[in-house]
Amino acid sequence: HTRMAHATLYKEQDRLMKQREAQREKLNEEMQEKYANNIEVLNRVNSEYAERVSLVEKEKDKLLQQLKAEADRNQRELEKKMEKVKIEADRRIEGFKEKDHAEKQRMMAL
């Protein structure tokens, strides 16, 4: 009677241990799957982020090129205007010199 009870007890204990082992295995697999999914999500997020950063960098470079081109144009226009102002100033100075010279000639003639 006792031996049979012991055998039943051992069988039950064995069954419980196997059941726990199976549950542990299942949980382990689930955790590994979850981990793999998390890694996949992280990788996707990282690559999307890198893509966006790259697009922003390209846009920034484009804008910088546009600004530089605009600055170069403005510089050329400024140089042209300054050249015109210089020519006009030289012309006026020349006119004053001629007038002054003519005035001196007239004074001498008197």
Secondary structure, 3 states (H helix, E strand, C coil): CHHHHHHHHHHHHHHHHHHHHHHHHHHHHHHHHHHHHHHHHHHHHHHHHHHHHHHHHHHHHHHHHHHHHHHHHHHHHHHHHHHHHHHHHHHHHHHHHHHHHHHHHHHHHC
